[in-house]
Amino acid sequence: MHYVFCILTGYLFGCVNFATIFSKFKKVNLKENGTKNLGATNAMLVMGKGIGALVMVLDVLKTVIAIIIARAVFPTFAAAGVLTGTSAVLGHIFPFYLKFKGGKGLACFGGMILALDPVLCIFMFILCVGLMVIANHSVIVPYTAAVVFPLLYGIGNPEPEVICISIIAGIILALRHIPDIKRVKEGGDSKIRDFFKRR
């Protein structure tokens, strides 16, 4: 029962697509503009940095709330947080009412880390942003998170199911961002420092 509850709670919260909600108000079709994804990054590219940042914050919060609920209902279930968070990432990537075509899950992944371990989240934020600025490509962020999170969180939470689920979460994030790597190789990815110089 606890597995089903955590999976459904995470998935349904993850399905709430704020990028789509804001695009309705702005009367733009994110599937036809920018990266064509229904996530915070494309919301920022198409609708502006302000809306993109708001979408990102809301995507983080929906994952945090889902995890808080799951942990409150099953306080003794060690994997409640990471299972719910991983399910939220899946819900964001594959929302059932949007033909299973959503965002890339990075903000939800960040929300999961924040809810599970705020100190780890701060460390990873500094690490990822630092590497992103050095590399000058945003694609470094999801792949750094996909590798570092399972490793560090698993050290502090050595339960086998927690480790397995955190690794699965990292794999999901990495696979979803493969198109970004292809875009970098083809020279189609905008430089991160150039992007933030824009008004």
C-alpha positions, 0 to 999 in steps of 0.5 A: 500500500505504501508503495502505491500511495507514494508512486501515485502521489508523486506522479499526480503532483508531477503531472501538474504542468505549470509551464502549460498553465502559464502558456495558456494565459500567454497564448503561446504553444510551447510545443511549437516554440523554443525547445518544444518541451513543457518545462521551466527552461522552455518557459524561460526561453519562450515566455521570459525569464520571470515566468520561467523562474516562477515555473521552476519554483512551482515545479520544485514546490510541487515535488517538495509538497508531494514528498512531505505528504508521503513522509507524513502518511508513512513516516517509517517507510525509508524510501517514501521520499525518494520514491515519491520524488522519483515518481514526481519526476516521471509525472512531470516528464510523462503527464497522462493528460498531455499525451505523456509529453511534458518537461525534462524533470530537472526542477522536480529532481531538484525539488526532490533533493531539497525535500530529502536533504536541504544541505545536500541540495545547497551543495549540489546547487553550488556544484552544478552552477559552478560547473555550468558556468565553467563549461558554459553549457546548461546540459552539465547540470542534469548530468552532474545531478544524475551522478552526484545525487545517488552517490552522496544520498546513498552514502547517507541512506544506505538502505538498498531500496533507497539506493536503487530508487535514487540510481533509477532517478538519476538514470531517468534524468540522464536519459531525458537530457540526451537530446541536449547533448546532441544539440551541444555537439551540433552547436545548436545549444546557446551558451549559458553566459550569453543567455543571461546577458540578454534582457 
